[in-house]
Amino acid sequence: MGSTVIDLANVLIAHINAFWGWATTGSAGAPPL
């Protein structure tokens, strides 16, 4: 696969950032899971 721990961490961080961006903008629509 070639995915490193850093790659997985970056993806996780991106999802967390997207979730907080959604949560802090009035929670419009479905959460970006």
Legacy VTK file of the C-alpha trace (Angstrom):
# vtk DataFile Version 3.0
C-alpha trace
ASCII
DATASET POLYDATA
POINTS 33 float
0.000 0.000 0.000
2.838 2.379 0.816
0.947 4.384 3.431
3.161 5.562 6.249
2.168 6.533 9.760
2.681 10.173 8.803
0.352 9.797 5.820
-2.335 8.271 8.027
-1.857 11.004 10.625
-2.218 13.707 7.974
-5.474 12.163 6.763
-6.775 11.937 10.323
-5.846 15.560 11.022
-7.556 16.656 7.816
-10.761 14.876 8.876
-10.610 16.430 12.342
-10.077 19.896 10.861
-12.994 19.368 8.470
-15.211 18.246 11.363
-14.362 21.272 13.493
-14.834 23.561 10.504
-18.320 22.082 10.095
-19.086 22.232 13.804
-18.081 25.876 14.125
-20.083 27.085 11.116
-23.531 26.373 12.528
-23.445 22.652 11.757
-25.123 23.135 8.384
-25.738 19.895 6.549
-24.274 16.525 7.418
-20.958 16.315 9.269
-17.964 15.552 7.011
-17.166 12.093 8.284
LINES 1 34
33 0 1 2 3 4 5 6 7 8 9 10 11 12 13 14 15 16 17 18 19 20 21 22 23 24 25 26 27 28 29 30 31 32
